[in-house]
Amino acid sequence: MMDLKKLVNEMSVEDLCGQVLCYDIQPEDTVEETYDVIERIRPGSLFLCGTSKDTLEELEEHFQRDKGFYKHATKVTGVPCIMATDIENGPGCMYGPLPVLPAPMAWAACNDETMIERAGELTGRICRKNGVHYSFGPVVDLNINFRNPLTASRSISDDADRIIRIGGAYTRGMQKSGYMAATAKHFPGDGVDERNQHFMTTVNDLSKEEWMASYGKVYKEMFKQGVASVMVGHISCPAFQPDEIDEYGALPGTLSKNLMTDLLKGELGFEGCVVSDAMSMIGACARVPGEKLGISFFKAGGDLMLFPEAEEYDRLVNAVKSGELSIERMRDAAYRVLKLKEKVRLFEDQAAIEAEIGDVSADIEELYALAQQIAEQGVKTVRNFAGVLPVKKQNGKVLMLKVGGSFFHTEPDNSYFEHMEDEFKKNGWEVTSLFYAKHRKVKAIMDDYDLIVVPCVGNMHGQTLRVGWDNIMAFWRGYALQHPNVVFVGLDDPYKLFDFPYAKTYINAFGGTEPCQRAAVKLILGQIESKGKNPVSFREFFQRED
C-alpha cells in the first residue's frame, strides 16, 4: 500500500497547492486550452461538466477525451488525478444517453433501500468504467422549507431518518468495490432558507439542539456508513458561529473555521475529504476579496477547492511561501485528497480495474429498467376528488397545459415535458401541448379534448419555485378548470398544491426525469397503481408516510 504520509511530506509547495485544486473543464474549452491549464496549475482533480450526446458511440468519444485529460494531469503531477462530477441521480444526469434515475425524493417515495443501493452500485460501475471516480452526490439536505429553490425533489426528505436510510443506501452502492467516491452535501445544510446560495450566503438558522437532532444526525450516520467526502456549501449556521458574524451576517461554511474545522472535523469527527461547493458562486466570493478566497477556504479547514481560477494556484503558492498559509494545513488537506484517491483505488493498475468491471452494457440496461421501477413504485396520487383517475378511455385526445420556468441559466424549454407526451402517444393518444398558454385559447379548444393534463415543474436553481404570470394565464377566468377531466402533475416540485390548491386531481411524481414523467402517465392511464409513500409532509395537503 502506498505510504501517503511519506508522499505528502516529500511534496514541494507547488505540488501541495496543485493537489488541492479541482479545476472545471467547461464545454467550450478546447483540448489544447485544457492541457495548458493542467500544465500551469497541476491540479490534483478535474471536474467534468458532462455532456449530452445522441448515441453511446458519440459519448464514448467524449469519455476518451476526458480520459486523455486524466492521463495528462497524472503525468504532469506524478500523482493520479481524480475525476469528479455531479452524479446526483444516475450517470444520465450528466451523461446522456446513459440512464438517469428518478430524482432523490422519488427514491424516498419508492422507499426501497435494496433498489436504491443497487441503483448506486450500477451507477458506480458505469461511471468508473468510463473514467469518472468521484461523485458530488448524494444530496442529504433536509427539505424543511418548501420554498427553497434548490432542494425540492433534489432532496430525499424532510426527515433525518429517511435521508439516512435512502441516502445511505445510494452511498453504499456507489462506493461498493471502491469504484467511486460519494459526497454528502451541502454542509451545514440547505433547505431551511428560501433563498439560493448561488446568489448570496444563505442561512441555516436552526438552534444548536435543532441542528444536531436533524442535520447533525444525518451527517454522523453518513460518516458511519463510510461516505468518502463532504461538500461544504455557501451556507451559514449562526448558532455555531458567534464569533464569525459581521454586519453582513455569519460567514458561509466555505469560509468558516467554526463550521469546517471545529464542527465538521472536530465535534462530528469527519476524517474524509472536505470539498467546497463551486467557489465562483456569489455566496462565497462576495464575502472576501477574490485574491483571498482560496486562502480563506484552506485556512478555515477546507481540503479541495472546486472551480478555482487558474490564478488561484499562484496565490496559494505565494501564501504558503510567505507563511500566510501554513504548510502543515496544506499537507493535511493534500493528505485527505490522497486518501480519497486511495479509497477509489487510483494507486492501483487502472486497466486492471476496468477489466475487473468488464462490459457494462448489461449494467446500463438493468439501470434503465431499475430507474423506471423506482419511479413507478414512487409515484403518488395525492388527490382524486372527482374520481378522474384512472382515466376510463383507452385512447383519445389530451391537451397538455405546461407549467414551468427556466432551469439554471437557460431559457424555458418546451421540450422538458417530451417524455410525458411520448408516453401518451405510445398509448394511442393524440397530444396537443401549450406552453405559456392564454386562457381564451384554452377556452376555444378545450371541449375538443377528453383530458387536460397540467404537468408542473419548478424553476429549479432559480429564485423561486412558485408560479408566475406567464404560467397562470392558462387558468385565468377558470375556463380550464371547468373541464370534467383535469389532472395536475407535480414533477420536480412536489409542492404545487400550494400554487393550485383548487386542483381536484393531483399526482406527485417527485421528480421530472424521464422515468418519473412516464410513471405519471402510466398512473393516469391506470397501467400502474399509486404505491408511493409521501417522503415529506406539506401543511394541510398531505403528511409524510413511513
C-alpha positions as CSV (number, residue, x, y, z in Angstrom):
1,M,0.0,0.0,0.0
2,M,1.2,3.5,-0.8
3,D,2.7,5.4,2.1
4,L,0.6,8.6,1.7
5,K,2.2,10.4,4.6
6,K,5.6,10.0,3.1
7,L,4.3,11.1,-0.3
8,V,2.8,14.2,1.2
9,N,5.9,15.1,3.2
10,E,8.0,14.8,0.0
11,M,5.8,17.1,-2.0
12,S,7.0,20.6,-2.8
13,V,4.9,23.6,-2.0
14,E,3.9,23.7,-5.7
15,D,2.9,20.0,-5.6
16,L,0.7,20.6,-2.5
17,C,-1.1,23.6,-3.9
18,G,-1.9,21.8,-7.1
19,Q,-3.2,18.7,-5.4
20,V,-5.9,20.6,-3.5
21,L,-7.4,22.2,-6.6
22,C,-10.3,20.8,-8.6
23,Y,-10.3,22.6,-11.9
24,D,-13.5,22.6,-14.0
25,I,-13.4,21.7,-17.7
26,Q,-16.1,23.7,-19.5
27,P,-17.9,22.5,-22.7
28,E,-16.3,25.3,-24.7
29,D,-12.8,24.5,-23.5
30,T,-10.6,23.0,-26.2
31,V,-8.2,20.1,-25.6
32,E,-5.2,22.4,-26.1
33,E,-6.5,25.0,-23.7
34,T,-7.2,22.4,-21.0
35,Y,-3.8,20.9,-21.4
36,D,-2.2,24.3,-21.0
37,V,-4.1,24.9,-17.7
38,I,-3.2,21.5,-16.4
39,E,0.5,22.2,-17.0
40,R,0.2,25.6,-15.4
41,I,-1.7,24.7,-12.1
42,R,-1.0,21.0,-11.8
43,P,-4.5,20.1,-10.4
44,G,-5.0,17.0,-8.3
45,S,-8.6,16.8,-9.5
46,L,-10.6,17.8,-12.6
47,F,-14.4,18.5,-12.7
48,L,-16.2,17.2,-15.8
49,C,-19.2,19.2,-16.8
50,G,-20.8,16.3,-18.6
51,T,-22.4,16.2,-22.0
52,S,-25.5,15.1,-23.9
53,K,-24.9,13.0,-27.0
54,D,-27.3,11.3,-29.3
55,T,-25.6,7.9,-29.2
56,L,-23.4,5.8,-26.9
57,E,-20.7,5.8,-29.6
58,E,-20.6,9.6,-29.6
59,L,-20.5,9.5,-25.8
60,E,-17.6,7.1,-25.9
61,E,-15.6,9.6,-27.9
62,H,-16.3,12.2,-25.2
63,F,-15.2,9.8,-22.4
64,Q,-11.9,9.0,-24.3
65,R,-11.2,12.8,-24.4
66,D,-11.8,13.0,-20.7
67,K,-9.5,10.0,-20.1
68,G,-6.9,11.9,-22.0
69,F,-7.2,14.8,-19.5
70,Y,-6.8,12.3,-16.7
71,K,-3.6,10.8,-18.2
72,H,-2.1,14.3,-18.9
73,A,-2.8,15.6,-15.3
74,T,-1.5,12.4,-13.8
75,K,1.7,12.7,-15.9
76,V,2.2,16.4,-15.1
77,T,1.7,15.9,-11.3
78,G,3.1,12.4,-10.9
79,V,0.0,11.5,-8.8
80,P,-3.2,10.0,-10.2
81,C,-5.8,12.7,-10.9
82,I,-9.3,12.1,-9.5
83,M,-12.1,12.9,-12.0
84,A,-15.2,14.4,-10.5
85,T,-18.7,15.4,-11.5
86,D,-22.3,15.8,-10.2
87,I,-23.6,12.3,-10.3
88,E,-26.6,13.0,-8.0
89,N,-29.1,10.6,-9.6
90,G,-27.5,8.2,-12.0
91,P,-25.0,8.6,-14.8
92,G,-27.6,10.1,-17.2
93,C,-27.9,13.2,-15.1
94,M,-24.6,14.3,-16.5
95,Y,-24.1,12.0,-19.5
96,G,-26.9,11.5,-21.9
97,P,-27.8,8.9,-23.3
98,L,-26.8,6.9,-20.2
99,P,-29.6,6.0,-17.7
100,V,-30.9,8.8,-15.5
101,L,-32.5,7.9,-12.2
102,P,-35.6,9.5,-10.8
103,A,-34.9,12.5,-8.5
104,P,-33.8,11.6,-5.0
105,M,-37.2,12.4,-3.5
106,A,-38.7,9.7,-5.7
107,W,-36.2,7.2,-4.1
108,A,-37.7,8.1,-0.8
109,A,-41.3,7.8,-2.1
110,C,-40.3,4.3,-3.5
111,N,-38.9,3.6,0.0
112,D,-37.0,0.5,-1.0
113,E,-33.4,0.6,0.2
114,T,-32.4,-2.5,-1.8
115,M,-33.4,-1.0,-5.1
116,I,-31.7,2.3,-4.3
117,E,-28.5,0.6,-3.2
118,R,-28.4,-1.5,-6.4
119,A,-29.0,1.7,-8.4
120,G,-26.0,3.3,-6.7
121,E,-23.9,0.2,-7.4
122,L,-24.7,0.2,-11.1
123,T,-24.1,3.9,-11.3
124,G,-20.6,3.4,-9.7
125,R,-19.7,0.6,-12.1
126,I,-20.9,2.5,-15.2
127,C,-19.2,5.7,-14.2
128,R,-15.9,4.2,-13.2
129,K,-15.7,2.2,-16.5
130,N,-15.9,5.5,-18.3
131,G,-13.3,7.3,-16.2
132,V,-15.3,9.0,-13.5
133,H,-14.1,8.4,-10.0
134,Y,-15.8,10.9,-7.7
135,S,-19.5,11.9,-7.4
136,F,-20.7,15.2,-5.8
137,G,-23.8,13.4,-4.5
138,P,-26.0,12.4,-2.9
139,V,-27.8,15.5,-1.6
140,V,-28.6,14.9,2.1
141,D,-30.2,18.3,2.7
142,L,-33.5,18.3,4.7
143,N,-36.3,19.9,2.7
144,I,-37.7,21.8,5.6
145,N,-38.7,25.0,3.8
146,F,-40.9,24.2,0.8
147,R,-40.0,27.5,-0.8
148,N,-36.3,26.5,-1.1
149,P,-35.5,26.6,-4.9
150,L,-32.5,24.2,-4.6
151,T,-33.9,21.3,-2.6
152,A,-37.4,20.3,-3.6
153,S,-37.3,16.8,-5.3
154,R,-33.5,17.1,-5.4
155,S,-33.5,16.3,-1.7
156,I,-34.6,13.0,-0.3
157,S,-37.0,14.0,2.5
158,D,-37.7,16.4,5.4
159,D,-37.0,13.6,7.8
160,A,-33.4,12.8,9.0
161,D,-34.1,9.0,9.4
162,R,-35.5,8.7,5.9
163,I,-32.4,10.5,4.5
164,I,-30.1,8.3,6.4
165,R,-31.8,5.1,5.1
166,I,-32.1,6.1,1.5
167,G,-29.1,8.4,1.1
168,G,-27.0,5.8,2.9
169,A,-28.2,3.0,0.5
170,Y,-27.2,5.0,-2.5
171,T,-23.8,5.8,-1.0
172,R,-23.1,2.2,-0.1
173,G,-24.0,1.1,-3.6
174,M,-21.9,3.7,-5.3
175,Q,-18.8,3.1,-3.2
176,K,-19.0,-0.7,-3.4
177,S,-15.8,-2.3,-4.6
178,G,-14.0,1.1,-4.4
179,Y,-15.2,2.1,-7.9
180,M,-16.5,5.6,-6.9
181,A,-16.4,8.0,-4.0
182,A,-19.7,9.6,-2.9
183,T,-20.1,13.1,-1.3
184,A,-22.7,14.1,1.2
185,K,-23.8,17.7,0.6
186,H,-24.4,20.6,1.3
187,F,-22.9,21.1,4.8
188,P,-24.0,22.7,7.1
189,G,-27.3,22.0,5.4
190,D,-29.5,23.6,2.7
191,G,-33.3,23.6,2.9
192,V,-34.1,25.9,5.7
193,D,-33.6,29.3,3.9
194,E,-35.8,30.1,0.9
195,R,-33.0,31.7,-1.0
196,N,-30.3,30.4,-3.3
197,Q,-26.7,30.0,-2.2
198,H,-25.6,30.6,-5.8
199,F,-26.9,34.2,-5.4
200,M,-25.8,35.0,-1.8
201,T,-24.8,33.4,1.5
202,T,-27.9,31.6,2.7
203,V,-28.7,30.8,6.3
204,N,-29.5,27.6,8.3
205,D,-30.9,29.3,11.3
206,L,-31.7,26.3,13.5
207,S,-30.5,26.3,17.1
208,K,-27.6,24.0,18.1
209,E,-30.0,21.5,19.5
210,E,-32.3,21.5,16.5
211,W,-29.3,21.2,14.1
212,M,-27.7,18.3,16.0
213,A,-31.1,16.4,16.0
214,S,-31.5,16.8,12.3
215,Y,-28.6,17.7,10.0
216,G,-26.0,16.7,12.6
217,K,-27.7,13.3,12.9
218,V,-27.7,12.8,9.2
219,Y,-24.0,13.6,8.8
220,K,-22.9,11.5,11.8
221,E,-24.8,8.5,10.4
222,M,-23.5,9.1,6.8
223,F,-19.9,9.0,8.3
224,K,-20.7,5.7,9.9
225,Q,-21.8,4.4,6.5
226,G,-18.4,5.4,5.1
227,V,-19.2,8.4,2.8
228,A,-15.9,9.5,1.5
229,S,-16.4,13.2,1.1
230,V,-18.5,16.1,2.4
231,M,-19.2,19.2,0.3
232,V,-19.5,22.3,2.3
233,G,-21.9,25.0,0.9
234,H,-22.0,28.7,1.0
235,I,-24.5,28.4,3.9
236,S,-24.0,29.9,7.3
237,C,-25.2,28.3,10.6
238,P,-25.1,31.2,13.1
239,A,-25.8,29.1,16.1
240,F,-22.3,27.6,15.7
241,Q,-20.6,30.9,14.6
242,P,-21.0,33.5,17.4
243,D,-17.5,35.0,16.6
244,E,-17.9,34.8,12.8
245,I,-20.7,37.3,12.4
246,D,-20.4,40.8,11.0
247,E,-22.7,43.4,9.5
248,Y,-23.3,41.1,6.6
249,G,-24.2,38.1,8.7
250,A,-22.4,34.9,9.6
251,L,-19.6,33.6,7.2
252,P,-20.6,30.9,4.7
253,G,-19.5,27.4,5.6
254,T,-16.8,27.6,2.9
255,L,-15.0,30.4,4.8
256,S,-15.9,29.2,8.4
257,K,-13.3,27.6,10.7
258,N,-16.1,27.1,13.2
259,L,-18.1,25.0,10.8
260,M,-15.4,23.1,8.9
261,T,-12.7,22.6,11.5
262,D,-14.5,22.8,14.8
263,L,-17.8,21.3,14.0
264,L,-17.3,19.0,10.9
265,K,-13.8,17.7,11.6
266,G,-13.8,18.2,15.3
267,E,-17.1,17.6,17.1
268,L,-18.6,15.4,14.3
269,G,-15.2,13.6,13.7
270,F,-15.2,13.6,9.9
271,E,-11.8,12.2,8.7
272,G,-12.5,12.3,4.9
273,C,-12.1,15.0,2.3
274,V,-13.9,18.3,2.6
275,V,-14.6,19.8,-0.8
276,S,-16.1,23.2,-1.4
277,D,-19.1,23.9,-3.5
278,A,-18.2,26.0,-6.6
279,M,-16.2,28.9,-5.3
280,S,-17.4,31.0,-8.3
281,M,-20.8,31.3,-6.5
282,I,-21.7,34.7,-5.0
283,G,-22.5,33.0,-1.7
284,A,-18.7,32.7,-1.2
285,C,-17.0,35.2,-3.4
286,A,-19.0,38.2,-2.2
287,R,-17.6,37.8,1.3
288,V,-13.9,38.2,0.8
289,P,-11.6,39.8,-1.8
290,G,-11.0,37.5,-4.8
291,E,-7.3,37.1,-4.1
292,K,-8.1,35.8,-0.6
293,L,-10.9,33.4,-1.5
294,G,-8.9,30.2,-1.7
295,I,-6.5,31.1,1.1
296,S,-9.5,31.7,3.4
297,F,-11.1,28.4,2.4
298,F,-8.0,26.4,3.3
299,K,-7.3,28.4,6.4
300,A,-10.8,27.6,7.6
301,G,-10.2,23.8,7.1
302,G,-11.2,23.0,3.6
303,D,-9.3,20.3,1.6
304,L,-10.3,20.6,-2.0
305,M,-11.3,23.8,-3.8
306,L,-13.9,23.5,-6.5
307,F,-13.8,25.7,-9.6
308,P,-10.7,27.8,-8.8
309,E,-9.5,30.4,-11.2
310,A,-6.2,29.5,-12.8
311,E,-4.6,32.4,-10.8
312,E,-5.6,30.6,-7.5
313,Y,-2.6,28.3,-7.8
314,D,-0.1,31.1,-7.7
315,R,-1.9,32.8,-4.9
316,L,-1.8,29.6,-2.8
317,V,1.9,29.0,-3.5
318,N,2.8,32.6,-2.6
319,A,0.7,32.4,0.6
320,V,2.4,29.2,1.8
321,K,5.9,30.5,1.0
322,S,5.1,33.8,2.8
323,G,3.8,32.0,5.8
324,E,0.3,33.4,5.4
325,L,-1.0,29.9,4.9
326,S,0.8,27.2,6.9
327,I,2.4,24.3,5.1
328,E,1.1,21.9,7.8
329,R,-2.5,22.9,6.8
330,M,-1.8,22.3,3.2
331,R,-0.2,18.9,3.9
332,D,-3.2,17.9,5.9
333,A,-5.5,19.0,3.0
334,A,-3.4,17.2,0.4
335,Y,-3.3,14.1,2.6
336,R,-7.1,14.0,2.7
337,V,-7.2,14.3,-1.1
338,L,-4.7,11.5,-1.5
339,K,-6.7,9.3,1.0
340,L,-9.8,10.0,-1.2
341,K,-7.8,8.8,-4.2
342,E,-6.7,5.7,-2.4
343,K,-10.3,4.9,-1.5
344,V,-11.2,4.8,-5.2
345,R,-8.1,2.7,-5.9
346,L,-6.3,5.2,-8.1
347,F,-2.9,3.9,-6.9
348,E,-3.7,0.5,-8.5
349,D,-3.5,-0.5,-12.1
350,Q,-6.4,1.3,-13.8
351,A,-6.5,-1.1,-16.8
352,A,-6.9,-4.0,-14.4
353,I,-9.8,-2.2,-12.6
354,E,-11.6,-1.6,-16.0
355,A,-11.1,-5.3,-16.8
356,E,-12.4,-6.2,-13.4
357,I,-15.6,-4.3,-14.1
358,G,-15.9,-5.7,-17.6
359,D,-18.5,-4.8,-20.1
360,V,-21.2,-2.6,-18.6
361,S,-23.8,-3.0,-21.4
362,A,-25.9,-5.2,-19.1
363,D,-25.5,-2.8,-16.2
364,I,-26.8,0.0,-18.4
365,E,-29.9,-2.0,-19.4
366,E,-30.5,-3.0,-15.8
367,L,-30.2,0.6,-14.6
368,Y,-32.7,1.8,-17.2
369,A,-35.2,-0.8,-16.0
370,L,-34.5,-0.2,-12.4
371,A,-34.9,3.6,-12.8
372,Q,-38.4,3.0,-14.3
373,Q,-39.3,0.6,-11.5
374,I,-38.2,3.1,-8.8
375,A,-40.3,5.8,-10.5
376,E,-43.4,3.6,-10.8
377,Q,-43.2,2.5,-7.2
378,G,-42.8,6.1,-6.1
379,V,-45.5,8.0,-8.0
380,K,-48.3,9.1,-5.7
381,T,-52.0,10.0,-6.2
382,V,-52.5,12.8,-3.7
383,R,-56.0,13.8,-4.7
384,N,-58.7,12.1,-6.8
385,F,-61.7,14.1,-5.5
386,A,-63.6,13.9,-8.8
387,G,-62.8,10.3,-9.5
388,V,-61.0,11.1,-12.7
389,L,-58.3,8.5,-12.1
390,P,-57.7,6.2,-13.7
391,V,-58.9,7.6,-17.0
392,K,-61.6,5.4,-18.4
393,K,-60.8,5.8,-22.1
394,Q,-58.2,3.6,-23.7
395,N,-57.2,6.5,-26.0
396,G,-58.3,9.9,-27.1
397,K,-57.1,13.5,-27.2
398,V,-55.1,15.1,-24.4
399,L,-54.4,18.8,-24.0
400,M,-51.2,19.4,-22.0
401,L,-51.0,22.9,-20.4
402,K,-47.4,23.0,-19.4
403,V,-46.3,24.9,-16.3
404,G,-42.6,25.6,-15.8
405,G,-39.8,28.1,-15.9
406,S,-36.1,28.1,-16.9
407,F,-33.6,25.7,-15.5
408,F,-30.4,27.1,-14.1
409,H,-29.4,29.9,-16.6
410,T,-31.2,28.5,-19.6
411,E,-34.2,29.8,-21.4
412,P,-37.6,28.0,-20.7
413,D,-37.5,24.8,-22.7
414,N,-40.7,23.4,-24.1
415,S,-39.0,20.0,-24.7
416,Y,-38.8,19.4,-20.9
417,F,-42.1,17.5,-21.0
418,E,-41.4,15.4,-24.1
419,H,-41.4,12.1,-22.2
420,M,-45.0,12.6,-21.0
421,E,-46.0,13.5,-24.5
422,D,-44.3,10.4,-25.9
423,E,-45.8,8.1,-23.3
424,F,-49.3,9.3,-24.1
425,K,-48.6,8.9,-27.9
426,K,-47.3,5.3,-27.3
427,N,-50.7,4.5,-25.8
428,G,-52.6,5.8,-28.8
429,W,-53.4,9.3,-27.5
430,E,-53.3,12.4,-29.7
431,V,-51.4,15.1,-27.8
432,T,-51.6,18.9,-28.1
433,S,-49.1,20.9,-25.9
434,L,-49.3,24.6,-25.0
435,F,-46.6,26.4,-23.1
436,Y,-47.4,29.8,-21.6
437,A,-51.0,29.2,-22.8
438,K,-53.5,32.0,-22.8
439,H,-57.0,31.5,-21.2
440,R,-59.1,32.4,-24.2
441,K,-57.2,30.0,-26.5
442,V,-57.7,27.2,-23.9
443,K,-61.5,28.0,-23.7
444,A,-61.8,27.9,-27.5
445,I,-60.3,24.4,-27.9
446,M,-60.7,22.5,-24.6
447,D,-64.0,20.9,-25.4
448,D,-62.3,19.0,-28.2
449,Y,-60.2,17.1,-25.7
450,D,-61.0,14.1,-23.5
451,L,-58.4,15.0,-20.9
452,I,-56.4,18.1,-19.7
453,V,-53.1,17.3,-18.1
454,V,-51.2,20.1,-16.3
455,P,-47.5,19.0,-15.8
456,C,-45.7,21.3,-13.4
457,V,-42.0,21.9,-12.9
458,G,-40.4,24.5,-10.6
459,N,-37.8,27.0,-11.5
460,M,-35.1,24.8,-10.0
461,H,-31.8,26.6,-9.2
462,G,-33.7,29.8,-9.6
463,Q,-35.1,32.5,-7.4
464,T,-38.4,30.7,-6.6
465,L,-40.4,27.6,-7.3
466,R,-43.7,29.5,-7.3
467,V,-45.9,30.0,-10.4
468,G,-45.9,33.4,-12.1
469,W,-48.0,35.3,-14.6
470,D,-46.6,33.5,-17.7
471,N,-47.9,30.2,-16.4
472,I,-51.1,31.3,-14.6
473,M,-52.8,32.9,-17.5
474,A,-53.8,29.4,-18.8
475,F,-56.2,29.2,-15.8
476,W,-57.5,32.8,-15.9
477,R,-61.3,33.1,-15.5
478,G,-61.2,29.4,-14.6
479,Y,-62.0,28.2,-18.0
480,A,-59.6,25.2,-18.0
481,L,-60.9,24.2,-14.5
482,Q,-64.4,23.7,-15.9
483,H,-63.3,20.7,-18.0
484,P,-64.5,17.5,-16.3
485,N,-61.1,15.7,-16.6
486,V,-58.2,17.8,-15.4
487,V,-55.2,16.3,-13.8
488,F,-52.4,18.3,-12.2
489,V,-49.0,16.6,-12.0
490,G,-46.2,17.8,-9.7
491,L,-42.9,16.8,-11.3
492,D,-39.7,18.2,-9.7
493,D,-41.6,20.4,-7.3
494,P,-43.8,18.3,-5.0
495,Y,-45.5,21.3,-3.5
496,K,-47.6,22.5,-6.5
497,L,-50.8,22.2,-4.4
498,F,-49.6,25.4,-2.8
499,D,-50.0,27.1,-6.2
500,F,-53.1,25.1,-7.2
501,P,-55.0,24.4,-4.0
502,Y,-58.2,24.1,-6.0
503,A,-56.9,21.1,-8.0
504,K,-59.3,18.2,-7.6
505,T,-57.0,15.7,-9.1
506,Y,-53.3,15.9,-8.3
507,I,-50.3,13.5,-8.7
508,N,-46.8,13.8,-7.3
509,A,-44.1,12.1,-9.4
510,F,-41.4,13.5,-7.1
511,G,-39.1,14.3,-10.0
512,G,-39.1,15.5,-13.6
513,T,-36.7,12.9,-15.1
514,E,-37.9,10.6,-17.9
515,P,-38.8,7.7,-15.6
516,C,-40.9,10.0,-13.4
517,Q,-42.7,11.5,-16.4
518,R,-43.5,8.1,-17.8
519,A,-44.7,6.8,-14.5
520,A,-47.1,9.7,-14.1
521,V,-48.7,9.0,-17.4
522,K,-49.0,5.3,-16.6
523,L,-50.7,6.1,-13.3
524,I,-53.1,8.4,-15.1
525,L,-54.0,5.7,-17.6
526,G,-54.4,3.1,-14.9
527,Q,-51.5,0.9,-16.0
528,I,-49.9,1.1,-12.6
529,E,-51.3,1.7,-9.1
530,S,-50.4,4.5,-6.7
531,K,-47.8,2.9,-4.3
532,G,-45.6,5.9,-3.4
533,K,-45.2,6.9,0.2
534,N,-45.1,10.6,0.8
535,P,-41.4,11.4,1.8
536,V,-42.3,14.8,3.1
537,S,-45.2,16.5,4.9
538,F,-46.8,19.6,3.4
539,R,-49.1,21.7,5.6
540,E,-52.7,20.5,5.4
541,F,-52.2,19.0,1.9
542,F,-50.5,15.7,2.8
543,Q,-48.5,14.0,5.5
544,R,-45.3,12.0,5.4
545,E,-45.8,8.2,5.3
546,D,-43.4,5.6,6.5
